[in-house]
Amino acid sequence: MRYRTTGRAAALSEASSCIVASVIFLSRTQADMSSNESSLPMSSLPASESSGAVASFAPVTPPPRLRLSDMVYEQLETMVVEGRLAPGSALPSERDLAQQMGVSRPSLREALLRLESRGLIVGRAGGGYLVANASQPLLAEPLSQLMSRHSKTVDDVLEMREVLEAKAVELAAERATPEDIARLAKALDALEAAYAASRDGLDGEGDAKGQSLLTRVPELDAHFHLALAEATHNLVLVHLMHAIFELLRGSVVDNYRAIVDHGADLAELIDQHRRIFNAVASHDANSAQRSLREHLAFIRNNSGDVESV
């Protein structure tokens, strides 16, 4: 049984409230979309900056009594909520976007200003817009502060990952499209290549390689897990994983450092990702969940001093 301090319990309660607020935000966004459904032709391919996919914008033809800017707004809002425009990705220039959608720049600009007022996009230095990570201020930042104040939250993050990712790999195994599998394979190949290029650092052969092992490799590890979430096609889960990505990335970096200090086999850790991928690619949900739980158990057992369950 785990014993928690009162201060830590209060902090965890505060973080839980942030999660609820994030889900409410996403639910309201989807509810707004449902009340204004349209039959816009959309590309079926998801897009995200992490996966390297390119968003496809459809020409807009407004039905009677609807303004063109409303239709532009609804198409872009749908692409953001469905993850086809991922947090952090840049929108094309106004000129290019207006041309792709077949609308005037004033109509496009009106829609963009509305999206910005809703917090779905943000202006960037030098012009243009980025897709906002709307849930991050509500969720990731308070959780990051929690972790910085309470070192014993390492195990809590692993528990959170098991709750979210065990379901995510099950859904990914059931729903992943050939395009999803290709993106997962690309993410896995990048992870394995980075590990192969940096593992000499374990033998003290150069600080650069050793630093890459503890920075670049964990980052690619986190991106692989994000790609798994994207393959679920569950809108709320995808947005939550994007919202907590920085928390996830920081946790994975800490795990790698602890595992190296613990003297565990990092090659085994990397191979576990291959087993998760194989299960998802084979659409074997049970094997995917089992491989994911074995992966997190390995991290838990080789990360040094964490609280016992």
Legacy VTK file of the C-alpha trace (Angstrom):
# vtk DataFile Version 3.0
C-alpha trace
ASCII
DATASET POLYDATA
POINTS 309 float
0.000 0.000 0.000
1.370 3.431 -0.857
1.350 6.203 1.748
1.107 9.752 0.395
1.660 13.062 2.136
-1.203 15.503 2.523
0.600 18.068 0.353
1.146 15.564 -2.392
-2.471 14.433 -2.266
-3.585 18.046 -2.662
-1.240 18.514 -5.587
-2.518 15.340 -7.253
-6.078 16.518 -6.693
-5.192 19.807 -8.378
-3.700 17.909 -11.326
-6.799 15.711 -11.577
-8.928 18.847 -11.797
-6.775 19.974 -14.708
-7.426 16.679 -16.493
-11.164 17.097 -16.010
-10.966 20.677 -17.311
-9.065 19.484 -20.368
-11.664 16.806 -21.158
-14.466 19.346 -20.695
-12.730 21.700 -23.136
-12.466 18.964 -25.764
-16.040 17.824 -25.167
-17.344 21.354 -25.614
-15.365 21.758 -28.814
-16.817 18.543 -30.209
-20.310 19.561 -29.070
-19.950 22.871 -30.917
-18.959 20.968 -34.030
-21.902 18.561 -33.714
-24.354 21.446 -33.582
-22.949 22.807 -36.840
-22.393 19.613 -38.821
-21.692 19.968 -42.499
-21.039 17.574 -45.345
-17.622 18.925 -46.268
-15.456 16.632 -48.424
-12.455 15.742 -46.307
-9.297 13.796 -46.887
-9.363 10.608 -44.822
-5.649 10.711 -44.081
-4.708 12.049 -40.652
-1.879 14.565 -40.477
0.526 15.469 -37.707
3.858 17.136 -37.604
5.333 14.283 -35.599
4.376 11.784 -38.284
5.390 13.931 -41.231
1.960 13.716 -42.935
0.672 16.692 -44.969
-2.820 18.099 -44.411
-5.164 18.311 -47.389
-7.571 21.240 -47.537
-10.809 20.811 -49.535
-12.475 23.531 -51.625
-15.375 25.163 -49.801
-18.868 25.671 -51.234
-21.329 27.178 -48.745
-24.952 25.974 -48.675
-27.742 28.605 -48.750
-27.877 31.076 -45.844
-24.382 30.211 -44.605
-21.473 32.588 -44.962
-18.355 31.364 -46.702
-16.220 32.227 -43.675
-18.424 29.971 -41.510
-17.725 27.024 -43.794
-13.997 27.749 -43.806
-14.058 27.926 -40.019
-15.900 24.617 -39.691
-13.498 22.786 -41.998
-10.414 24.042 -40.175
-11.969 23.425 -36.753
-12.810 19.859 -37.745
-9.253 19.241 -38.947
-7.843 20.539 -35.645
-10.199 18.512 -33.441
-9.734 15.321 -35.473
-5.951 15.668 -35.282
-5.405 16.149 -39.007
-3.884 19.479 -38.042
-1.714 18.516 -35.075
-0.697 20.865 -32.233
2.387 22.815 -33.251
1.908 22.341 -36.994
1.952 25.438 -39.194
-0.922 26.442 -41.429
-0.061 27.353 -45.021
0.223 31.047 -45.840
-3.062 32.910 -46.290
-2.481 33.070 -50.022
-1.819 29.333 -50.391
-4.583 28.313 -48.020
-7.152 30.541 -49.745
-6.137 29.052 -53.082
-6.396 25.459 -51.812
-9.837 26.083 -50.336
-11.082 28.147 -53.251
-12.114 31.140 -51.142
-11.251 34.815 -50.938
-8.584 35.953 -48.515
-11.049 38.204 -46.569
-13.322 35.191 -45.943
-10.329 33.098 -44.913
-8.980 35.845 -42.665
-12.342 36.142 -40.881
-12.333 32.396 -40.203
-8.735 32.473 -38.972
-9.466 35.315 -36.563
-12.394 33.329 -35.184
-10.191 30.244 -34.717
-7.610 32.405 -32.962
-10.231 33.869 -30.626
-11.276 30.318 -29.716
-7.678 29.433 -28.856
-7.415 26.798 -31.587
-4.613 28.567 -33.480
-2.014 31.143 -32.463
-0.146 33.742 -34.489
3.557 33.195 -34.912
6.449 35.602 -35.205
6.968 36.657 -38.797
3.375 35.952 -39.781
1.174 32.922 -40.210
-0.474 30.652 -37.682
0.350 27.539 -35.662
-2.176 25.031 -34.391
-2.442 25.566 -30.634
-2.084 22.844 -28.052
-5.241 24.029 -26.346
-5.150 21.537 -23.476
-1.491 21.940 -22.518
-1.866 25.014 -20.270
-4.717 23.258 -18.426
-3.003 19.908 -18.053
0.702 19.555 -18.818
2.009 22.647 -17.063
0.369 21.937 -13.651
1.484 18.299 -13.849
5.056 19.323 -14.697
5.075 21.620 -11.665
3.731 18.765 -9.557
6.561 16.475 -10.656
9.191 19.124 -9.974
7.935 19.485 -6.394
7.399 15.800 -5.649
10.111 13.371 -6.718
7.933 10.382 -5.766
5.558 11.028 -8.673
7.706 8.838 -10.971
5.570 5.821 -10.193
2.383 7.857 -10.603
3.382 8.753 -14.160
3.955 5.064 -14.950
0.537 4.223 -13.529
-1.027 6.987 -15.623
0.756 5.685 -18.717
-0.491 2.158 -18.071
-4.086 3.367 -17.769
-3.940 5.435 -20.970
-1.522 3.456 -23.116
-2.793 -0.038 -22.371
-6.132 1.012 -23.828
-4.392 2.975 -26.572
-2.444 -0.028 -27.882
-5.598 -2.140 -27.777
-7.473 0.414 -29.883
-4.473 0.923 -32.164
-4.268 -2.822 -32.809
-7.969 -2.858 -33.658
-8.147 0.354 -35.714
-4.728 1.108 -37.196
-4.845 1.756 -40.929
-1.989 0.930 -43.326
-1.000 4.608 -43.103
-0.898 4.399 -39.279
1.269 1.266 -39.461
3.635 3.036 -41.872
3.978 6.011 -39.500
4.596 3.688 -36.545
7.246 1.832 -38.540
8.932 5.125 -39.411
8.916 6.213 -35.760
10.314 2.849 -34.650
13.036 2.860 -37.319
14.115 6.335 -36.190
14.251 5.174 -32.557
16.294 2.071 -33.360
18.668 3.986 -35.635
19.274 6.681 -33.013
19.970 4.040 -30.370
22.375 2.169 -32.649
24.216 5.400 -33.432
24.523 6.461 -29.794
25.042 3.247 -27.813
28.842 3.600 -27.962
28.351 6.357 -25.418
27.646 3.644 -22.852
31.285 2.621 -23.124
32.492 6.163 -22.596
33.459 6.635 -26.243
32.542 10.270 -26.635
30.295 12.609 -24.715
28.256 13.496 -27.814
27.087 9.922 -28.325
26.395 9.462 -24.643
24.398 12.695 -24.548
22.373 11.603 -27.574
21.543 8.362 -25.798
20.027 10.328 -22.933
18.290 13.042 -24.971
17.574 12.224 -28.623
16.749 8.540 -28.083
14.219 9.202 -25.272
12.596 11.919 -27.383
12.095 9.475 -30.263
10.816 6.927 -27.753
8.144 9.408 -26.644
7.221 10.142 -30.278
6.686 6.420 -30.894
4.200 6.296 -28.014
2.475 9.412 -29.358
2.143 7.720 -32.758
0.485 4.767 -31.007
-2.106 7.126 -29.530
-2.736 8.706 -32.931
-3.414 5.253 -34.383
-6.390 4.836 -32.004
-8.484 7.392 -33.910
-9.989 8.369 -30.550
-10.158 12.166 -30.675
-10.122 12.814 -26.927
-7.304 10.334 -26.289
-5.207 11.812 -29.092
-5.669 15.344 -27.768
-4.894 14.283 -24.201
-1.680 12.581 -25.326
-0.660 15.691 -27.247
-1.500 17.792 -24.196
0.738 15.747 -21.908
3.454 15.097 -24.488
6.036 17.319 -22.776
5.278 15.570 -19.487
5.664 12.205 -21.227
8.903 13.235 -22.933
10.413 14.534 -19.696
9.406 11.365 -17.870
10.967 9.157 -20.564
14.216 11.142 -20.396
14.319 10.643 -16.621
13.582 6.923 -17.060
16.504 6.485 -19.466
18.906 8.174 -17.074
17.704 6.028 -14.183
17.905 2.829 -16.248
21.489 3.609 -17.304
22.425 4.374 -13.688
20.729 1.145 -12.654
22.864 -0.843 -15.113
19.869 -2.347 -16.928
19.940 -3.458 -20.555
18.843 -0.575 -22.784
18.886 -2.864 -25.825
16.053 -4.823 -24.214
14.134 -1.584 -23.671
14.461 -0.699 -27.360
13.477 -4.231 -28.441
10.268 -3.941 -26.414
9.095 -1.224 -28.809
9.579 -3.625 -31.712
7.364 -6.198 -29.945
4.662 -3.590 -29.330
4.816 -2.543 -32.973
4.638 -6.133 -34.259
1.528 -6.786 -32.178
-0.204 -3.620 -33.386
0.788 -4.273 -37.013
-0.639 -7.793 -36.674
-3.847 -6.356 -35.152
-3.331 -8.535 -32.069
-4.834 -6.414 -29.285
-4.092 -8.879 -26.453
-0.438 -9.209 -27.430
-0.154 -5.435 -27.809
-1.482 -4.843 -24.293
0.751 -7.554 -22.845
3.847 -6.129 -24.556
3.018 -2.607 -23.383
2.562 -3.703 -19.768
5.837 -5.679 -19.884
7.525 -2.552 -21.233
6.252 -0.351 -18.396
7.058 -3.045 -15.805
10.641 -3.161 -17.102
10.892 0.614 -16.664
9.382 0.433 -13.177
11.744 -2.361 -12.074
14.868 -0.694 -13.464
14.371 2.950 -12.652
15.971 2.947 -9.235
14.153 4.094 -6.137
10.462 4.605 -6.804
7.585 3.997 -4.452
6.436 0.438 -4.132
2.858 -0.375 -5.011
LINES 1 310
309 0 1 2 3 4 5 6 7 8 9 10 11 12 13 14 15 16 17 18 19 20 21 22 23 24 25 26 27 28 29 30 31 32 33 34 35 36 37 38 39 40 41 42 43 44 45 46 47 48 49 50 51 52 53 54 55 56 57 58 59 60 61 62 63 64 65 66 67 68 69 70 71 72 73 74 75 76 77 78 79 80 81 82 83 84 85 86 87 88 89 90 91 92 93 94 95 96 97 98 99 100 101 102 103 104 105 106 107 108 109 110 111 112 113 114 115 116 117 118 119 120 121 122 123 124 125 126 127 128 129 130 131 132 133 134 135 136 137 138 139 140 141 142 143 144 145 146 147 148 149 150 151 152 153 154 155 156 157 158 159 160 161 162 163 164 165 166 167 168 169 170 171 172 173 174 175 176 177 178 179 180 181 182 183 184 185 186 187 188 189 190 191 192 193 194 195 196 197 198 199 200 201 202 203 204 205 206 207 208 209 210 211 212 213 214 215 216 217 218 219 220 221 222 223 224 225 226 227 228 229 230 231 232 233 234 235 236 237 238 239 240 241 242 243 244 245 246 247 248 249 250 251 252 253 254 255 256 257 258 259 260 261 262 263 264 265 266 267 268 269 270 271 272 273 274 275 276 277 278 279 280 281 282 283 284 285 286 287 288 289 290 291 292 293 294 295 296 297 298 299 300 301 302 303 304 305 306 307 308
